[in-house]
Amino acid sequence: MNFPVIMWRTQRLRGLISGISNFSPRFWRWYMNLGIVVAFGAMIFITWTLVSTLPTVFDTPSVSIIIPGVEMPGSSIYIPFVYGLIALATVLVVHEFSHGIQSVGEKISIKSIGLLLFAIIPGAFVEPDEEELKNAKRSSRLRVYAAGSVANITLALIAMLLISLISMGIPAFFDENGIEIDRIVSDSPSDGILKEGMIIESINNEKVNDSESYVNIVGSFHPGDNVSVQTDQGTYNVVLDKNPNNESVGFFGIQASKHFEMINNSLGPIPWVLFELLELFQWVAMLNLGIGLFNLLPLKPLDGGYMLEILLSYRLSEEHYKPIVNALSVVMAMIIVFSLVAGFL
């Protein structure tokens, strides 16, 4: 135990992973055979996305450091502290345990397994025997390396399905009525003027009935416009700035969501839990998908880098594929660092 890292190794988790893997070995093998195809497709997608956004990296950085509860420079995404921690825990636990489940299925020993806490960020670790993994068949190694990110993508899809089901249930208890301000972006035009929790009723005397009318009204403004915002707490004037994603569109600097009023109170306050679950699953989906895809970049020591190396080994000798993957890793690392730095400029 070394602060700020608290690590807990246990044999019980090893038994749990072995039990899950041995429950249906055929399923895990075919699931990850498909996963290899998905992983390489995702690798191409995330690599193209990262490279293609370079021309606009100073306006909208494509890579950002994720710290729940902390507003990161250059990022328009703010991750709530509690939901962010829970979602990040699902990313790490699902990713690492999936590596372990597939390792057991491929007859590769697990050297170490456990849970950890880095400062306040929870996580997990599974360490397959490196020598056994290195000597395993190439198809087995591909399945092991793909397992983590494919599990993250799968969990993201499950979370999206749950989001759809919850969204379908909300109209049975609630009616949409206006837009509520969730967060004010620091140093934005609205900072110090508008406040979190305000209900936006109209903008420049145009009624905001729902999210659709809000988007249409907000999208009609330009940088420099002096806009009157009518809320349930009074009327305020905001001079708009340039939108980081589109400089021709005005920027308020607020993150807002639909405001609902209960119309069916047959279950008392219980239906309000639907909104808490909706937000939680949204972050579970977003972080699992984002981090899962990032881990498939063709960059060592990420899983994607090792997978590309194994794929090239089918056609090239080690003296040829090693330099290719190493060079590509350097290029990808430079792009990531450049994108991160651009967010602070």
Secondary structure, DSSP 8 states (H G I E B T S, - for coil): -BTTEEEEE-SHHHHHHHHHHHH-HHHHHHHHHHHHHHHHHHHHHHHHHHHHTGGGTTTS-S-----TT---TT------HHHHHHHHHHHHHHHHHHHHHHHHHTT--EEEEEEEEETTEEEEEEEE-HHHHHHS-HHHHHHHHHHHHHHHHHHHHHHHHHHHHHHHHGGGTEEEEEEEEEEE-TTSTTTTTS-TT-EEEEETTEE--SHHHHHHHHTT--TT-EEEEEETTEEEEEE-EEETTEEEEEE--EEEEEEEEES--TTTTGGGHHHHHHHHHHHHHHHHHHHHHHTTSS-TTSHHHHHHHHHHHTTS-HHHHHHHHHHHHHHHHHHHHHHHHHHH-
